[in-house]
């Protein structure tokens, strides 16, 4: 929706967004350098600028060790992970002759926004997510996010596991370059 800088006066801002699967070292870029409104702390943002719908695969196994360790060495109670969204805001401060570029970043786990009664609330309310440069909070990303699972995952119907099966390890970069998958030796 926009950003609120805390320590600088921004002339312009843009955002890049990538999805990070919990079972892969690669990212899927969802948005690249999309313009983003710069808002004042007490003024609401105008309108959503970057809107993307995507369908992440539920990951139930082969989670990267670092991510698995962050969950205490076990899968969460839901039995699956969706991954995280990486946000990178490029901010230009100063005049054209003395312009400076800053990068502010944040990562959000998609599991935090899974449905129920809060799902509609998340989609309709703007939240402020801290943006960081190194360890310092530099501003806030104004964000609206909604994660909806298929009916069979929300308890409205009996689970249909065929729709939620993990992707086999026979595709992707390994098969692209003709290498055997690690599971095969």
MOBELVEN-V561223 format. One record per backbone hydrogen bond with DSSP energy under -1.0 kcal/mol. NH is the residue of the N-H (numbers start at 1). CO is the residue of the C=O. E is the energy in kcal/mol with one decimal. If there is no record, write none. Layout:
# MOBELVEN-V561223
nh & co & e
NH & CO & E
NH & CO & E
This chain:
# MOBELVEN-V561223
nh & co & e
2 & 142 & -1.3
3 & 37 & -2.1
4 & 140 & -2.5
6 & 138 & -2.9
11 & 92 & -3.3
12 & 92 & -1.4
14 & 90 & -2.0
15 & 34 & -2.4
16 & 88 & -2.2
17 & 31 & -2.0
18 & 86 & -2.1
19 & 28 & -2.9
20 & 84 & -3.1
24 & 21 & -1.1
28 & 19 & -2.4
30 & 17 & -3.0
31 & 17 & -1.9
34 & 15 & -2.6
36 & 13 & -2.3
39 & 3 & -3.3
43 & 40 & -1.9
59 & 81 & -2.8
64 & 22 & -3.1
68 & 64 & -2.8
69 & 65 & -2.6
70 & 66 & -1.4
72 & 69 & -2.0
73 & 68 & -2.0
79 & 76 & -1.9
81 & 59 & -2.1
84 & 20 & -2.1
85 & 108 & -2.8
86 & 18 & -3.2
87 & 106 & -3.1
88 & 16 & -2.4
89 & 104 & -3.2
90 & 14 & -2.6
91 & 102 & -2.9
92 & 12 & -2.7
93 & 100 & -2.6
100 & 93 & -2.3
102 & 91 & -2.6
104 & 89 & -2.6
105 & 132 & -2.6
106 & 87 & -1.9
108 & 85 & -2.3
110 & 83 & -2.5
112 & 109 & -1.2
113 & 110 & -1.9
114 & 111 & -1.3
115 & 147 & -1.4
122 & 118 & -3.1
123 & 119 & -1.7
124 & 120 & -1.6
125 & 121 & -1.7
127 & 143 & -2.9
129 & 141 & -2.6
131 & 139 & -3.0
132 & 105 & -2.7
133 & 136 & -2.3
136 & 133 & -1.7
138 & 131 & -2.8
139 & 131 & -1.2
140 & 4 & -2.2
141 & 129 & -3.1
142 & 2 & -3.4
143 & 127 & -2.5
147 & 113 & -1.1
153 & 150 & -2.2
154 & 151 & -1.0
156 & 151 & -1.2
163 & 160 & -1.4
176 & 172 & -1.8
177 & 173 & -1.9
179 & 174 & -2.1
184 & 181 & -1.2
